[in-house]
């Protein structure tokens, strides 16, 4: 998995669900532009820009979605991820080391799962933007 493939898979998982907010966020992601990608030994930041899509704004709210974890070499929760929504728009995706000291050399080593198990707990997630 290349970095961009990991990013796409993460965004697919972070924005999955049959909910109006998640549907609008998926539409935002489709029309957003990546304005920067920063990598370090302990993670990454991807910054997005959303232009001319005020119709997709999530009521000017700011919140985070972070219910996807990554296992590396059998270590559950070795890496974590947070998608930041600022003033109603997708702003930044962060990946960080959690139970390991260094970000994996190859993104294929990361196995993504929801922290609630195989099925996503959308009801718990909805409390973040309620």
C-alpha positions, 0 to 999 in steps of 0.5 A: 500500500502506498501512502496515498492508498493508505490515505484513501483507505483511511478516509473510506473507513473514517467516512463510512456510514449511512448518516447525513453528516458522514454522507456530506463529509464523503462529498467534501472529501471527493471535492477537496484538494490536498494542500500538504502532506508531512511525514515524520518518523512518528506519523503524518499530517495531510491537510485538505482545502475545501473551496466553493462547497458551502452547501456541504458545511456541517453547521460550522461545527468542529469535531474529530473522528478517530475510531480507526486503529492500525495493527502492526506486526500483531500489535493492536493499536500500534498506530492511530488516526484522527480526521479533524473537522474544523468549522464544518469542513474536513481540515486534516488527517493525522496518523500517529504512533501509539504502541510503537516508536517509529512509523512503519517503513511500508504502509502494507504492514498496517492492518486497519480496524475500527476500535469498536470491532468489525462493525462501526459504532455509528451511534457512538460516533454521532455524539461527536457532532450532536 
